[in-house]
Amino acid sequence: MANILEELWRGNVVPYGSVRHTPEMTQLMGYIARHHEKLTSNLTGELKETFEKLDDCWNEYAELCDKEVFIHAFRLGMQIAIAAMTERDD
């Protein structure tokens, strides 16, 4: 435990950059990239600009959701740890 706390203090633990992609996620990302490219290559002018803004907003929204999920999961994990350390076996 001391090692993970030291690594966290030193800034070596970065939870948002450590997502392991499953084969299903990798396949889905390929589909998304292909459809995104097909769509953007057919858009011009104002529609392309609008789609880029939509894409930027969606990415920002996803980042905010990821942050909230991380916070919730961390808190839940801490509550489980606290319960495991404080509950008595009767």
C-alpha positions, 0 to 999 in steps of 0.5 A: 500500500505504501508503494501505491501511495508514494507513486500517487504522490509522485504523480506516477499513477494516472488512472485516466490513461490506463484503460485496457481495451478489450477486443470488442472495444477495439472492434467498435473503435474501428467501426466508429473511426470508419463511419466518422471518416465516411461521414466527414468526407461527405460533408462540406461547408457549414454542415462539416463545421456543425458536425465538428462542433458536435464531435467536440461537444460529444468528446467533452461530454464523454470526458466529463462522464468518465471523470464522474464514473471514476469519482463514483467508483473510487468512492464506492471502492473506499466505502467497501474498503472501510466496511471491510476494515471496520466491520466485526465478524460476530 
